[in-house]
Amino acid sequence: MRTDDWHLTRDLDSFLTRAGAFLHSQPALHTVPLTVTENLRTLGLHIYGDEAPQFGVLERDGAVRATFFRTPPHRLNLTALTAEEADALAARLADLGQRLPGVHADRGTATAFAEAWQRRTGAVATLRQRQRLYRLGTLTVPRPVPPGGPRIAGKGDREQLIRWHEEFTEAVGAGTVRDAAEWADARIEQGGITFWETPDGTPVAMAGTTPQVAGQIRVAPVYTPPHLRGRGYAGAATAEVSRAALAAGAQEVLLFTDLSNPTSNGLYQRIGYRAVADFAEYDFT
């Protein structure tokens, strides 16, 4: 295929006009680009970094076949591609002299692009994480429910949210995708974080949700400080935000897990989440 089948732009509105219907056609598989582009549209183009985001659309025979986005300095994010399509994109970006830190996509696409990028640039691609995307089926609250209850985080919780966001990103090795203070302010405004509190009002875990886009809401992040784990707090918080997402009218409630963590994968399955697809992240050096 031709590398110029890919239409590249830094104009978000142009990208959404061209690719919006395609992204909405599979909300679960496209949950990350849907959520990120909605954040860019509503919160500003520089919430993930100082450099302008880049977008791409693959069109063949007048129809959108795939998309990508990148919010520098973060990884390239791809929708599903064949090996040939991944190679053509790698060739196009390499010819433009772009330097990519990595890629995130469904497992087959991520692997194909990583291999193509190695061939085209000589960079070393290292598998960083294997992930599984889950969709909520029948919600089941894990028993026993720990003492206490849920509370939506408010303005008085800002410092707690900043601290836990920093601890979470360090624990999962994700690096800073957004400034912690900006993240906390946006989540407070959206009502997007729920604490599980002990009976004396002490927060012991948090679970968040993304804004609803195309009928889907994604649970993220879920965090319990290390010294409080193993007591059911994360499961209770996750079940509560999942219930609230359904009550808000979400047609699909989704979440990603790290496949190297059997505890979290088992927990989410007990709550009622069922596997949709496997994803992968590669780092390029």
N, C-alpha and C positions, 0 to 999 in steps of 0.2 A: 504494500500500500504506500501511498505518497505521504511524506511527512507534512506536506502543506494541507492535508485533510484536517489537521488540528488548527483551530482558530484560537489565537491567544489574545488576551486583553487584560487590562488592569481596571476596566470599568465594570463595577459590580452590577449596575442596572442593565448594561448590555449583556453581561453573562446570564443574569436571571431571565431576561427576555428570551434569550436563545435556548437556555437549558432548563428553565423552571419546570416546564411540564414533564420533562424527562426525570428530573429529580423527584417530583411529586408522584411519579408513576410507581415507585417502589420505596415508600417511606422508611421501611425498616432497614433495608440494605443501604439506603442513602441518608441515614440519620445524621451522620457527622457533617457532610456538606450542607444539608438542610439547616442544621442547628448553627453551624459556623456562619453561613451566609446571612442567616436571620440576625445573629449577633452583630455582624458587620453592618447590616442595614440599619439596625435600631440603635446601636451603641457607638458606631463610628468605625472607620476603616483602619484605625491604628490601635485597636484594643489588644491585639496580639503581638504588636511590634511596630517599630518606627517606619519600616519600609512598607510601601504599598503592596497589598496582596496581588497575587497573579492568578488568573483563571484560564482554563482551556476547555474547548468543546470539540469533540470529534464528530464530524458530520459525514455521513456516507449516503449517497442516493437521496439527499434531501432530508434525512432523518438524523436526529442526535443519537449517537451510539454510545458515547461515554463522556465523562467530564473529569477535570482535575481542578484542585485549588491548592494554593500555597500561601501561607501567611508567614513570610520570613521573620525570624530565622528558623522557622519550624519545618518539619518534614512535608514532603509532597504527599497529598491525599488523592487517591485515585478511585474512581468507580471501576467496575469489572472490565477487564481488557483481555483479548487474546494475546498470545505470545508475540504475534506479528504486530499487533497494535501497540503493545508495550515497547517493542523495539523501535518502532517508528517515532514514538514520543521521546524515548531516550535519545535517539539520533537528533531530533529537532532541538531538544533542550541543550544537548552537548554542543551542537553547532552554534548555538547562541552564547556559548561560554558560561552557562549557568553552573553554579556550584551548589549541589544539593546535600543537605545533612542526612537525608534518609527518605524513606517512603513508608506510607501506611495504606493498606488496602486489604481486600479479601486475600486469603492466603495464596491462591494461585496467581493473582495479579501482582501481588507484592513480590513474590519469588521471581516471576517473569521479568518484572521491571528491574529488580536488583541485579539479575544476571545480565540483562541488556546494558544497564548502566556500567557494570564492571567491564563489559566488552568495549563499550564506546569511550570510556574515560580512563580506565585503568584503576579506578577507585576500588577499594576493598569493601565489600558488603558483608555486614555481620548481622545475623538474626538477633534482634534485641528482645522481642517478646512475641509470644503466640497468644492470641486472644480468641474468645468466643462471644459472639453476639447472641443474646437471649431475648425472647419475647414472652411476656406474661400470658399464661393460660388462665387457669382457675386459681385465684388468689387464696392461699392458705396461710393463716397467721401461725408462725411457729410457736409451739408450746414447750414448756411453760412460758408465759409472757413475763418478762422481768419486772420487778417492782418499779413503779413510776409511770410515766406517760410521755406523750409527744407534745412538743411546743414549737411553733414556727419562730425562727430566729428573727429578732428585731434590731433596731438601732443600738440598743444597749449591749448587744452581743457582738459588736463589730470587732473588738480586739480578740475575742475568742475565735471568731471565724478566720481572721487573718492568721492567727497562730496555727490553727488546725489545718488551714489550707497549705501553709508552708510545710507543716509536718507531713501531710498527705503526699504532696508532690515529692518531698525528699524520700518518703518510704517507698513510693512506686517507681522512683527513678525517672520521672517524666520530665524533669526540668521545669522551668517557669514558663508556662504557656501564657498566663496573664499576670499582671501585677496583682499581688494578693489583696491589697487594699481596694483596688478597682473591682476585683472579683467579689469581695465581700459586699461592697456598696451595691453592686448590681443584683446580687442574690437577695440582699435585704429588701431592695425595692420591689423585686419580683415575688417575694415570699417564697424563695426557691430553696431554702434550707430548713429542715426540720431536725430539732434536737430530740434525743431521748433523754429525759431527765429522771433522776432518782426522786423519791418522795420528798426530799428536802430541797428540791429545785436545782440540783447540780447537774449540768449537762455531762453526759458520759459517752455519747456517740452522736454522729450527725449523718443524715442522708439528704442528698439534694436531687432536684429535678431540673431539666432544661425546660424552657418555654415550649408550649405546644406549637408545632409546625407540621402542616400536612397530616394532622390527626395523630401524630406520634409525640410522645414524651419519653425522654431517656433519663433513667436514674443515674446520677453522677454528681458529686462523688459520694462514696460511703466510707466513713472513717470512724474508728474507735482508737483512742490512745492505747499503746501497747499494754500498759499496766491494768487496763480495764477490759481486755479482750477475754473471750470465752465465757461470757455471762449472758449472752443473748441480746445485748443492746443493739448491735448492728442489724440483726435480723428483725427486731421489733421496729427499728426506725425505717428499714427498707420496706417492710410490709405496710407501714403507715403511709409513706410517700407513694407507694404503689396504689394503695386504696384511694388516696386523694387524687392521683392522676386519673384513675378510672372515673371518680366522681366528677372531675372537671371535664369529662367527655372525651378523653383520649381513646382513640380506636386501637392504638398499639402502645404498650408500655414496654420499653426496651432497656437493656443494660449490657455493658461489656464486662468480661472478667479476664483476668490473667490465668491462662490455662496451667501455669506452674503452681497455682494456689488451689489445691483440692478442697480446702476448707470453705473458701468463698463459693466455689462452684457447687459444692454440695448444698450449702445454705440456700443459694438462690433457687436451686431445683426444688428444695423442700417447700419454698414459698410459692412455687408454681411456675417458675420460668423454664422455658423450653428452648433448646438450641435452634438457632436460625442458620448461622454460617460461621466459619472460622476466618479470622483475620490475622495479619502479621505486621510487625514493624521491623524494618531493617535500618541500621545506621551505616552511613558511607564515610569512609576515611581514606 
